[in-house]
Every structure is written in C-alpha cells, then in structure tokens.
Amino acid sequence: MFIKKLLKNKLTYYFATLAISLFFVGCQSASAATLSLSANSTNVSVGETVTLYVLLNSDGVAVNNAEATIKFPTDLFDIISISKGGSIFSLWVEEPSFSNSAGVVSFNGGSPTPGFTGARGSIISIVAKAKKNGQAEFSFSGAAVRANDGLGTDVLRGSYGNIIVVAAKEEPTKETPTKPTTPEPDKEVPAEPTATAQSTSLQITSLTHPNREEWYKDQNPIFQWNLPKDINAVQTGINNNNSFSPSVIYAPAISRKAVQNLDDGIWYFKARARKDKTWGPIATYVIKIDSLAPEKKKVEFNYDDSSKRLNITADILDAGSGLDHYELFLNDSLIKNIPAGEFVEGKYSMELYALGENNIKLIAFDKAKNSVEALGSFYATGMLVPPLEPEAPQLAPELIAPKISALPTLISADDKLIIQGSTQEPDAEVTVNVKNENGELMVFKTKSNYEKNFFALIPNLKAGNYEIWSEIGSGNSVASSKHLQLEATPKLITTVGSSSFKTSNLVGLLILIVLILISAAFYLGRILFKPPVKSKIGLTTIKRNNAKILSFVKNILENNLGLIHNIRHRRMLTREEKRIKKAIEDGLDQVDKWFK
C-alpha cells in the first residue's frame, strides 16, 4: 500500500524534486565562520600607529586552517610589523607577511586536531602607521576558513574589514630657507691650463657590469657616461684587444651605448668626446664575460659509514672565468659552501654524520655564477666505530632520526595534509621535507612538543607524486626518517546551478538519479500494463509531470557529462572519472529511451 502511494503521480514528482533539492543543499558546505578586523582605534593622526587584530569566529564549528589577503591603501598607511603572539594557530603554511608597495597583508595558518572552536580567536595583529589624512579601508580578499573534518571544507560565511579615519596633523610653521652658501652645481671652476682636456674627459660606468674586476654571464652590456658641456660628438668602439682606438662617431653626442651578443672573454670598451674640433682623451672600461656553465666530466660520492666521512671526486672544469666555489646539499638542505681551492686534484673529504637514506647534491659555480650540478645518494646505518687511538678525536653524539606516522598513499589534490610524527626528545627542531616529481622541494620547520610529537601543515598539493621525509640536526650532522611516497590525484569538481561538490558527492548524486529512474520506470510500467485511466485530463497530467522529472534528470546528467568532457580536454581522466562518465552516458541512454 505504501509503495502504491509513493508511486502516485504527484507524490513521486514532488518527492523526486525535494530529494534532489535536499541533496544539493547537503552538498554545500555548512558556512558558519567569519573573519573580522578589530582596531584599537578608528581615528588616528598622521604619524601615529594603529593596531588591527584579525579575529576568527568559528560559530561552533571546529576549524584547523584559515587564510586571507588583507588590502589597504598604500597612500594612507604603511605596515610597520606583524605579530603572531597569542595566535590560535601554531602551524603556518605561509608565514604572515606584508608588502607596502602592493598594499597587501597575507597569512595562511592552522592548528592540529581538534582545531579551534571559539567566538573571538586572534590569528595575527598588524601595526600600521598613518601617512596622510583620509579614510582608509582595510578589507579581506580571497579569504577561506576550513573545517577540521578531514576534507578541508571551507566554512567561511563572511569577512568584515574596518575603516580607519586619519586626521591631518598640524604641521609646524616652516621658515623660508635662505640662499644657499654652497656653490651652485652649474657653476664651473675657472679652467686651468689643461682645461680643454679636462672638459672633454669621459667617466664610463655600466649598470649591467658595474665591477671591472668581476666576471658576468650577461652578454649584452650597457655603458653610460656624463657628457661635459659643449660636447658636439662622441666616438666609441669595443674590442677584445686593448690596442685599438674608437672609430664610430656619433654627432650629436650620445651618453649611452648598448652592445649585444658579445662572445665570452675580456672586452675593452673605449669612448672619447669632441669639443669644437678637438678630440679629448680616450676613456676605457673593461668587462669580463663568461656565459658557459662549467663542464662536468665525472663526479663520484663515497660515504664511509665506519669513519662517518663523505669523499667526493669531482672532475669539473671551467675554461672561462674558472671555478669559484661549490655548494653541498644533504637532502636538499645546504650544509656547506666549499671554496674551489679546497678541492685538491678534484678530491674533497669531510666528516658527515647522517642516518638512513640520504640524497646528496653538489653544485659547482664559476666566477660568473654559471653552475652545473651532480646528484648522488648513500645509506648510513648510524653505527659509530670507536677510535683506534685514545688521542683520536671523538665523533659527534649519535642523532636518532624522527619518525613520521603512516601517510595515505593517495590523497586528493588541493586538500590540506597534516603530517604527524615523533622524536626521541621533546622540544626538538624538526625539518619536514616535501619534494615533488620535478625535484622541487618544500621545507617546513616545526618543533616537537613535550609529548615528543610534531605536526606540520602542508599547503594544497598539486596533482603528482611526492616524496616526504623528516630530519633533525643541521650542517654535517643530520638524521633522516624513512622517505615516504604519496600521490596527489586530480579531484573532479562538479557544478550544478550554484552548488559545487566533489567526486564523492557526484557518486551520491548518480545513486540518487538511479533510484529516481527506477521509480519512474516502475511507475510508467504500472501505467502501460494497467487498464487505461478513465480521465483523459488525469492521463495528460501524469505524462506532463513524468516528462518534467525526466527532463530535470537529463539536464543534470548532461551538465555533468559536459564538465567531464572539459576535464578530458585538459588532461587524462582517472579511472574513477571514467567510471562516472560511463554511468552518466548509460543514464542518458535510458532517459532518451523513456522519452521516446
């Protein structure tokens, strides 16, 4: 009896419409939190400061992350400082920062589970100084507050800035300055006997190659000079042989010369000026160019686990400016800057205390800052061998590597990731490293608490594969945890009307659509296999309402299928997305059959 009532025409129609509407409402995040700016004063004078507090009201929802950009007028205010003192957040994806030239303040912080719940949580405080009178608006832009629900759901309902009125400060009466006692710059000292030569001398400089003794990789130097009075022509030239004289004449005189695509080597730029019909002395400017990276032939890394020494053999040459120094990286952290002279016959050795799996990188720089790099790896057991002789130096105490709790091997891109781990001792400084498949490294600094646990909030990861590990120590004494692998996959965002939801919501929508289609099919079957309805008006109404249901369902399916096609034009679909695409296409086929 219940099923019969449920499948009555109007009841089925209203139920389907209500179910889909409720589903859309459920897909939308429960927006509750607000961000606001509270100032200690809304009226200040020119030259005075005002402190603004960024406050979070979670409205009963536990949140673990918030980010925003705050805009302000640069002609009215300068930011003096930003403070995290008393903040509800202890993890910072992006340290609070400001730019007085761009007129922005930005932050991105968070806290580990259970997150923050409260009505007036202070995130940061901003000290701003008034520059001139006017009405300054401090407003939020691109703000987000994310719930501690494991999905990073944005629960921000609104953000409220503040307006600060700056009143003009009375300026003291300024005295009219007296005539200057120093000579005016235009007036010249009476000419000495050599005045003609002095008045045509040029002083050459270069903004692109400012130091004549240094090497540069820029092959396009620009030279400039100040023209003395009454100069009617300039003669210039450039050559890698210093014995030449300038020959190219510019009349009227120029004061700047750009040269393009010079070969590597030492070059001499010369110029002289003409006054009346007399050429002055030749001025010379030397530049050194080396645009080629050092040549890497063979580089080997050998780590002696018993003596804790890293031995490097580097056959790297530079025929231009010559090698200047090397930079040595352990797990993408710079541990030593080595002058080129310390490599004796291409060999270098140093003490290095490490633990576990380690990546090593050596970058060789020439004197023009061109570089070439070599990569290697080694595994250290961490076992120390006692010295053979009492007078031998003792090795540094052993570091115990931190541990990272198990990570999911697969996450959805653009979701926040909290990495949790532990150390052997409390209050230990921990570095969390996240490296993508292109070798780009993100480094996060944190500390373990008194329970020996540490947390790191990782910002939105783009789709791709990542290598994650943690380490303690610095310089040549580092202990690393096991390197874990993680994959961030693209997530499908589906938009229907004003609602946006994830792939999991789309799957739920498809299930709901299937149920509606089954109900519609069952209902239509009852109509087709039962005696005709006596009332022609009632039959027409039934057909019209069924058509509305099917049309509504068809629009939803077509919108989602169009979105998937757009995604396929930008990248390959995931297996989950392909399954959804197939389910939508099958659903459309069934709808088309029923329409016929």
N, C-alpha and C positions, 0 to 999 in steps of 0.2 A: 504494500500500500504506500509505503514511504517513497519507494523508487518511482512509482507511478506519479505521485505528487511532484517529486523532484523534477521529473521529465515533462511536466506540463509546460506548455509553450512559454508563457510569460515568466514563470518561475525560473526555467532554465536560462532564459535570456538575461534576466536581472542577476541571477547567481553568477553567471559567467562574467558579466561586466563588472560586478562587485569584486569577484575573486581576482581578476586581472588588476583592477584599480588598487586593491589592497596589496597585491604583490609589488606593484610599482612603489607604493608608499613604503613598504617594508624594505625595498632595495635602497631607498635613500637613507643616508646616514642620519642618526639622531643628533641633529645640530643642537648644541646646548651651550658650549663655552663661548666666552667673549674675551677680547683683549682691549685694554684701555690704557691711556696715558694720563697719569695724575701728576700735576706740577705743584711744587711747594709755593708757587706764586704765579698768578696770571698777569701781573703787571710789574714790569721792571724798567729800569732806566738804562740808557746807553752806557755800556761798560760794565754793567752788573751781570751776574750769572743767575741762572735758574736751574733747578734740578727736576728732571722729569722721571717718573717711575713707570716702567712697563709692567702692568698688572694683569694677572690671569684669573678669571672666574670660571671654574670648571663646571659649575652648576650641577654638582653631584656626580659628574662623570669622571672616572679615573683617567688621567691623561699622562702620557710619558714623553711628549715631544711638542715643541712649538717653534715656529719660525716666522719671521716677518722682516720687511724692509720699511723703515720709517723715513718719510721725506720731510725736508724742511727748507725754507727759503735761504739760500746762501748769502743774499744781500743783507739779511737782517740778523742772522745768527751764525756763529761758529761753534762747533762742538769742541769742548776742552778735554773731556775724558769720559770713559765708560767704566762702570764698576759692576762686577758680578757678586759683590759682597752680599750675603744674606739671600742669595738666589735659591729658588726652589729646585733648580736644575744643577746637577753635578757632572753631567756629560755634555760635551759640546761638539756637535758635528761641524759647526762653523763658529769660531770664536767671535764674540761681539766686536764689531769694527765700525769705523765711520770714515766718510770722505767729505771734507768741507768743500772740495771743488765740485763734486757731483751732488752734494746736498742729500746724502743718504746715511742712515744707520741701519745695520743689518745684524741679525743673530739667528742661530739655529741650535737649540739646546734640548736636552731631555734628561730623564731620570729612569733608573731601572725599575722593574716591577716592585711594588704595586703602583708606581707612578704617583701623581699628585692629585689630591682632591681638596678643594677649598674655594673660598669666595674672593680672596684677595692675596694671591701668591705673587710675590715680587720676582720678576725674571732678571732684569738689569735696571740700573739707574744711569741717567745721562745728564751730564753737566754741560750746559750751553751758555755762551756769552753773547749778549746783545751788542750789535754793531751800530745800528741806527734805528731811528724811530719808525714805527709801522706796526702792522698787525700780522703776526707770523702764525701760520697754521702748520702744526706737526701732525701728519696723517700717516696711516698704515697703508701699505701696498703689498700685495702678494702674500698675505698672512695665512697661516694654517695652524690648527691645533689638532693633534692626533690622539685618539683614544688608546688606552692600554688594553687593546682587545686582540692583539696578535695580527691584526690586519692593517694597522696604521690608518684607521678610519678618521677622516677629517670631520671634527665635530664643532668647528668654529661657526657660530651663529652671526657674529658681528664684531667689528673692531671700531673703536672710538678714539679719535685723536684729541688734540687740545689746541686752543688758540691762546697765544701769549701776546699781550699788548706791550709794545716798547715805547716809552715816553721819551721825548728828546731831553737830553741832559743839558743844563745851562753851561755854555762854553764861556771861559774867561775872556775878557777883552784882550784882543791881540794888538800889540804895538806895531806900528808901521816900521818895517826894517829900514835901517839907514843904508846909505850907499856902501857897497862892498869895498873893503880895504884891499882885497887881493886883486891882482891884475885880471882883466877880462881875458878869457881864453883866446879871443880873436886877435888880440894884440901880440905882435911878434917882437922878439928882442932884435935890436939892430944887428944887421949882418956883419959877421966877421970877414976877414979876407977870403975865407973858404965858403962863403955863404951860398954861392952858386951850387957847389957840390952838395952842401948840406940840405939845401932847399929842394933837391931832386932825389934825395935818398929815400928808398922804399923799405918798409919793415913788413916782411911777409909772415903771415900766420896761416894756420889751417885748422878749421873746426873738426874736420874728419880725421886728420892725422896730427894731433896737437903736439906730440913729443917727437922730436927729430931722432932720438936715440932708440925709440921703441919700434917693434915690428907690428904691422897691421895686416889683416886679411882683406880689407876693403881695397878693391882695385880701381875705385873711382874717387880720387882725391879732389878736394876743392880748396883753392888757395885764395887768399884775400889780402889786401893791403890798403892803407890810408893814403890818399893822394894829397901831396903838398899843394900849395896854391900855385895857380898859373901853369899847371902841367897841361900840355896840349897833346901828348901822345905817350903811349906805353908800349914797350917791346918785351915779349915773353918767349919762352921756349922751355922744353923739358927733354932730358936725355939721360941715359944711364952711364954716360961718360962726362965727367966733370970738366973736360977741357973745351967744351963748346961755348958759343956766345948766343944769346937770344936773337931771333931774327924776325919774328912775326910782329908786325906793327899794328897797333890799334889807335886810330885817331877818329873821333875824340878818345881820350884816355878811358880805360876801364879800370875798375878796382877789384875785380873778382874774376877768377878763371877756374872752370871745371874741366877735368881731364877724365876720359872714360877708358875702361878696359886696359889698364896697364898690365904688362907681364910681371911676373914675380922678379924681385931683385931690388937693388938700391937705385933710386932715381933722384935727379937733381933738377929742380925747377928754378929758373932764373928769370928775373924781370928788372927792367930799368925804365926811368921816366925821362921825358924830354921837356925842357923848359926853353921857350923861344926856339933856338936852333941847336941847343947844346944838350947832349945826352948825359945823364948822370951816371953814377957808379952802378955796377951790377949787384943786385941782391940775390942770394942763393938760399934755397930751402931744400933740405934733404928729407926724403921719405923712404921707408923700407917696407916692402910688400911681400907677404908670403901667404898665398891663398890656398895652398895644398895641405891636406892633413898628413901627419906622419905616416910612414909606410910600415905596416905591421907584417912581419915575416913569420915569426913563431913565438908563442907565449905559452909557458907551462907553469902550473901551480902544483906544488907538492907540499902536503901538510904532514909533518912528523908528529903523530899522536903521542909518542912517548916523551919527546922533548918540548912539545907544545910550540913548535916553530913552523911558520909558513915560509917556504922557499919559493921564490919567483925567478924564472928565467924569461927575460923579455928581449927578443931580437926586434927592436923597433928603431927605425932611423928617420931622420928628417934632414933633407938636403938643403932646405931653405934657411929658415931662421935658426934651426937647431932645437933640440928638445929642451924644455924648460922645467917641467915637473910632472909627477904622477899623482893621481888620486886613487886611493884604495878603498873599496867599499866592501863591507861584510853584510850580507842580507839587505842590500840596497841602502845601508847607512854608512856615511863617510867615516872611516876610522883613522885615516892618516893621509897627510899631504907630504909626499916624498920628493925632495929636490932631485933633479935628473942626475946630479953628480954622485948621489948615494948608490946608484946602480953601477957597480964595478963590473966591467966587461959584461953588462947586461944581466947581472945577477944581484938579487937583494934577498935578505933574510931578516925576519923579525919574530919576536915572541907573540903568540896569539892564543889566548885562552878561549876556547869555544866548546860548545856541546851540541851534539846531534847533527842534523843535516844543515849544511851551510852553503850559501851561494857566494861566490867571490867575483869581484869585478875590478879591473884595472883600467884606468883611463890615462893615456899619455897625451900631454899638451906640449905644443911647440911654443916658441916665444911670441907667435902671432895669435895664440889662443885657438888654433886649429887642434882637433883632437881625434884620437882613434881609441877604441875600447876592446878589451878582451875579457871573455867570461869563463868561469870555471866553477867547480864545486868540490866539496870534500865532506867527509863524515868524521866527527870527533866523538870518541867514547866518553871523554871526560875523566878517565882514569889517569892519575898523576903518578909518575915514577919518581921515587926519592932520589936526591942527588947522590952520585957515587962518592964524592969527597965532602967532608964537613964544611970546607970553606966555600963550596959552590953556592951560588945564590939560590934561595928558596923560591919555589914557584908560588904564584898568587893563590889564595884560597879558592877552592872549587866553588863554582856557581851551580846552583840547582835550577834547572830550566823550569819555567812556569808551565802550567797545563791549561789547555783550552777544552772546555766542555764540548761534548759532541755537537756538531753542527748539522743541519739538514743538508743533504747533498743537492737539493733543488729548492730554490725559492722563486718567488715572482718578482720580476724586475720592478724597480721604483718603490719597493717596500722597504721599510726600515729594518735593520738587522742589529740585534743586540748580541754581542759576543761576551760570554762569561767564562771566567777561568779562575785559577787559584795559584798562589805562590807558596813557597816554603815558609816565608816570614811575612808578618804584617807590614803595612806601610812601605811596600816595595814598589819602586818605579818600574812600570811595565810599558813596553812598546808593542802595540798591535799593528801588524803589517798586513795590508790587503793589496795584492798585486793582480792586475788583470792579464788577459792573454796577450796583450801587446807589450807587456813589460812595464807598464806604468804603475807606480807604487803610491799608495795612500798610507800615511803613517799617523797613528793615533796614540797619544800619550795618556796614561792613566796611572792610578795607584791602587794597590790592594788595600782593603780595609782591615779592621782589627780581627775579622774572621778569616783573613787571608784570601778573600775573594776579590776579583776585579771585574769591572764591566767596561765595555766600550760600545758606544752607539755609532753604528756605521750609517752614513747617509745613503740616499737612494742609489742603488747599483744599477748600471745599465745592463742590458742583456749580454751575457757572455760567461766565460769561465774564469774563476778566481782561485788564487792560492792564498791561504790565510795562515799566519803563524804569529806567535808572540815571543818576546825575548826580554831578558833583563841584563843589566850591565851596559858598559859602553867602551868605546875605544877598542883596545885589543883584548878585552875580557868580556865575552858575551856568551850567554846560554840561551839557546833557542828551543822552543817547543816543537812538537811534530807539525809538519806542514799539512794542512787540511785542504781538501778540494771542495769547491762549491760552484754550482751553476745557477745563474740567474736567467730565467726564461721570460720572453715577452708575455705580457698579460693582455688579454683581449678585453677592451672596454666597449661596452655596447650602450648606445644611446637611443632611447625611445621617448619621444616627447621631451620632457625636461629631466628625466631620470637617467642616471649613469650608474652602471654596476659592472661587476667583474664576471669572469667566465663562470664561476660557480653559480652566480645569480642567473646567468643565461641558461645553464643546465636546468635550474629550477623552473625557469620560465618555460623551457621546452617540455618539461614533465607536465606542467600545468596545462599547456596547449594541447598535449596529447590527451589528457583527461577530458578537456572540453570537446575535442574532436570525437572521442569515444562516446561522450554523452550525446553530442549532436547526431552521430551516426545511429546510435540506439534509438533516439527519438524519431529520426527520419524513417528508420526501419518500421517503427510502430505505425507511422502514417501510411507507408507504402503497402504494408501487408495486413492492414485492417480495413474494414468497410469504410467507404468514403465518408468524410464529415458532412453531415447534413447541411450545415450552414456554409454557403459559399463565402460569406464575409469572414467567418472564422478561419477557413482554409487559407484565404488570402493573407490574413494577419499572421498566421503561422509561417507561411512562406516568406513574408517580408521580414519577420523577426529572425528567422533562421539565416536569411541572406545577410542580415546585419552582423550576426555573430561570425559567420564565415568570412565576411569582408574585413571585419576588425582583425580576426586572426591572421588573414592573409597579409594585411598591411604590416603587422608585426613581423611576420616571417620574412617578408621582402625587405624590410628595413635592416634586419639583422644580416640577411644574406648579402645585401649591398655593402654593409660595413666590412664583412669578411673579405669580399672581393677587393675592397680598397686596401685592406691589410696585405692581401696576396700580391698586389702590385708593388708594395714597398719591400716585402721580404717573404721568405718561405713560411708556410703555415706550420704550426706544431701539430703533432698527432691528435692532440685534444681538439684543436681548432678544426682539423679536417673531419673528425667525427661529428662535430657540431654542424659543420657545413653540410655533411651528408644527411643528418637528421632534419635540418631545415628544408633541404631540397625534397626529401621524401614527404615532409609535411605539406609542402606546396603542391606536390603532385596529387595528394589526397584531396586537398581543398579544391583544386581545379576539377577533379572528377566529380565532387559533390555539386560544384557549381553547374556542371553540365547536366 
